[in-house]
């Protein structure tokens, strides 16, 4: 796992330091969680699970300010899942478990310490196999291995809400990956085929986009569809630098419908036009 920069929140527990762009991410996460859980409630009543592979401490502090914002586990607990599984490294997860110690849904929560790639067997045991599961995969870099995703979704009904660290994880580090074996990128993709994209040439952005397209194609190889014109680009506030993309991958057409509904309104409150977001 990459190092997570932590601060102390107003409740005296650890919080993640982040930038103001987290507001946009949380906006879409909250909308999708609500729409998804309501949309499948009738069919999957009592059989709906949520797993957060990089759960975090449950609260973030905006860097350079005293503003605090809820983390994804707290947002997920606001909607009606029957089972919750929160995964992260011990020092981070201990803050989350302390923060949720008196939560009314505590009996439905499993806290799993460690690297999700190494603990996938334990994670699968905590998730009922006959449930529909929504997996939120929000790493700080390229920590999620593609083979872990394959294990997570094998013979299970799982929708994937993901942040893909394109700007900070792929594009910024691409020159280094190209000069070395790039094991982190190979683990992220599940293979070293990205080296073909590097050899094909072009700008760093062009090569990075080919690698991203390869990743999405591999998701399709697992029978997933992504909503290509609704890849949400999260950028830094100061210099408009592309940080990461939010992507929904589902095996069912309803997943696409729910994601389109969740993203039709921008964080500003304006309605999205029927156009893709360009880099």
N, C-alpha and C positions, 0 to 999 in steps of 0.2 A: 504494500500500500504506500502511496505517496504521503509525505508528511502533510499533516493538516494543521494549519496555523490556528491556534486556539486563543481565546480571550476568556475573561470571567464576566458572566452576565449578571444582571441585577439580582438574580436569585442565589448568587454565590457559586453557581455551577459553571462548568466549562461550556463555552459556546464557540462556534466556528466563526472566524473572521472572513468576511466576504465583501464584495463590492455591491453598489446599488443595483446592479443588473439582476440581482437575486429577486427583486420585486417582479420583474417580467416572468422569470421562471415560475415563481410561486403562483402568479396569476393563472398561468396555463395549467399548472398542476392541480390547483384547487378546482378550476372549472372542469377539467377532465375527470377527476375523481368523483365529483358530484354527478356529472352526466353519465359516466360509466356505471356507477353503482346503482343509480336509479333506473338506467336503461335495461339492466339485466336482473333487477331485483325479483321480478316475478318468477322467471325461469330458474334462477339460481338461489332462491331463498334459503338461507342457512348454509349455503355451500359456496361462499364467495370469500376468497383469501387475498391477502395483500402481503407482498414481500419487498423489502427495501434492502438491497444488497450493500449499499453504502449509506446507512441510515443517518450517520452524524449524531451530534449530541442533542438534537431536538430544538436548538435555538441558534440563531446566527446574530452576530453583531456587525453592522455596517462599518467598514473600515473608515477611520477618521471622524466618526460620529459616535453618539451614544444610542443610536437607534437599534432596536432589537426586532427580530422577525422570526416567526415560527419556522421550524424545520419540517421536512416532508413527513416524518412519522406523526407529528402532532396534527398536521393537515389531514393525514389519512384516518386518524382516529375520530375525526369529525363526521365521517361517513360510515355507512353500515356494512362493514366487513365482518364475517364470522370469525376470521382468524387473521392474526398479524404476526409477521416474522421480521424482526429487525436485526440486521447484521452489521457489525463494524469491529474495528480493533478495540482491545480492552479498555484503554483509557478514554476513548470516545464513547463507547457503549455504556461504560459505568455512569457517565454523566447523564445519558439518556434514561437509563433505568432508574436513577435517582430522581430525575425530573418527572417520571411517570409513576413513581412509587404509590401514589394515592389515586391514580386514575381509575375510574369505574370499570374500564375495559381491561384492566391488568390481567385478569384470568385468561383472556383471549390472546395474550401477547407471549411470544417466544423471543428471548434475547439470545443471539448466537454470537459469541465472541470469536474474532479472528478474520483472516483473509477469506473472502467468500469463495475464491477459487479452490482453496484448500479445505473448506468446510462445506462443500456442496452436498456431500452425502448427508450431513446433519441437517442442512437446510431442507433437503427433499423429505426427510423423515418428519420434519415439523409442518410440512405443507400436505394436507390431505389430498391424496391422488385423485379423488373424485370431485374436487372443487374446481371452479373456474378461478384462476389466479391472475391478478394484475401484478406484474413485477416492475418496480421502479428502479432503474439502473442509472445512477447519477454519480459516477466517479469524478475525482479531481484531475485525472489524466487518463492513461490507457490501461488502468489496472484490471479491467474486466477482460478475462480471456474468452475467446470465442468458444472454446471447448466447454467452458462453464455454462455458457448460454445453451449450447447443445444438450448438455446434461439436464439443465433446468426444464427445458421444454419437451424432452423426449417422452412421448406417449402421455402427455398432459395437455390440458387446455390452459394456455398461458398467453396473455397479451403483454407486450413489452412497451413500456414508456421509458425512453432512453434519452440521455444526453450524450452526444458523441463529441468528444473533445477535439474537434477538427482544428481549431486555431492554435490552441495552446499545446495540445497533445500530438497532433500529426504535423501540421504545417511548420510550426516553429522549430520542431526538432528534426525535421526531415533531412537537412544537410548532415546532421550527426548520424542519423540512421543510415544514410547512404554511404557513409565512410566506415561504418562498423557493421556488425552482423545484425544490428537492430532487433535484438531478441524481444524487447518490449512490444514493438510493432508486430512482430511475427506472432507473439502470443495473443495479441489483440485480434489479429485476423485468423489465427489458427493455422497459419502457414506462412511461407516466405514469398508468396507470389507477388507481393508488393514491389519486389526488386525489379520485376518486369516493367512496372509503371515508372520506376526511376530511370531505367535504361531507355524507355521510350522518349525521354527528354521533355523539354518545355520548362515553363516557369515553376517555381515552387508551388504556387497556387494551382496550376494545371495538374501537376503530378499528384498533389494532395487530393484534388477532386477525383482523380482516377482511382486513387486508393479508397476514398470514401465510397465511390460507386461500386468498387469491388466488394466492400464490406456489405453494402446493401444487397448486392447480388447474392452474397452468401446467405443472408437472411432469407431471401427468396428460395434458396436451396433447401431451407427448412420449412418451406411452404408458407412463409410469411409474406404479407404484402405491406408495403409502406405507402404513406400518402405523400407522394413525391412533391406535389405542389403546396404541401403544408409542412415542409421542413421549416421549423421556426429557428431563426438565426438570432442568437443572443450575443449582444455586443457590449463592449465596455462603454461607459458613459463619456469618458474624457476624450478619447480619440477615435471612437467608433470602430475599434478593433474587433474583428470577429473572434469570439471566444469559443463557442460551441453551438451545436445544433440540437434541438429537441425533435425527436422522431417517435412516431407511434408505429409499431409493427404488430399486425394482427393476422390471424388465419381466417377471420370471419369478416364479412362485409360490414357488420354492425360496428366493428372496431373503427373502421374508416369513417362511418357515419358519426360516431361519437366524437372522433378527433376533429372532424370538420365543424361540428357544432361547437366544440370547445374553443376552436381557434378562429371562429368567424368574427369575434370581437377582439380588438386590439387592447393592450393594457391601458391605452389612452382613453378607452371607451368608444372609439370610433369603430365602425363596421369595416371589416376587411373587404377589399375589392377582390374579384375573382382572378387574381394574378398571383403568380408564384413570387416568393421573396428572393430577390437576387442578391448575390454577394457584392 
